[in-house]
Amino acid sequence: EPEVTQTPSHQVTQMGQEVILRCVPISNHLYFYWYRQILGQKVEFLVSFYNNEISEKSEIFDDQFSVERPDGSNFTLKIRSTKLEDSAMYFCASSGDTNEQFFGPGTRLTVL
Amino acid sequence: AQSVTQPDIHITVSEGASLELRCNYSYGATPYLFWYVQSPGQGLQLLLKYFSGDTLVQGIKGFEAEFKRSQSSFNLRKPSVHWSDAAEYFCAVGLMEYGNKLVFGAGTILRVKS
């Protein structure tokens, strides 16, 4: 069964450093998403991406964040200068034409 | 603004007992509704969805949910809970006009006692 994969599973970084979180969506999906879940809190939408452009972003997704689909398989989330409050679990998701979003296992980001 | 409310933070049921997890949403149009389950340290797995049509939807693992427009609810049910159902359950509404984003509730942690 096809699945969304994410790497790394855990990323530790120093405050102010740049991080790139990687995702491989399901191969025939065209819609891609990033969500985050701060420990003990609800899952929050960050951004959706379709046809090589952002289709929707939340107020969390400020200028420090960017997304890219650098090739035909990967979908990345970059945080340019990490802050302590960026520590969270980041989930990638993808969907096809059924509006069902399939989630990856997540990347736990720890900012020290 | 669109929102999802799960009023129960924790629920404990005995193995074999029935389960109902509550979900209410606030959304002006006809919603797309979902239930996801998350085991500790894992990602989110889709249990079931409602897009249109029959208001009682069946999902995986023996779960079902009923959409009630008059109550703005989408409660999740299971007739007989198994110990492996212990997890956190999230209700979500899909906003097609906002990039298909999902708005999640705060989650309900289900504990199963033997």
Interface residues (C-beta under 8 A of the other chain):
Chain A: V4 Y31 Y33 Y35 Q41 K42 V43 E44 F45 V47 S48 Y50 I54 S55 E56 K57 S58 F91 A93 S95 N99 E100 Q101 F102 F103 G104 P105 G106
Chain B: Y32 F34 Y36 Q42 G43 L44 Q45 L46 K49 F51 F90 A92 G94 M96 Y98 G99 N100 K101 L102 V103 F104 G105 A106 G107
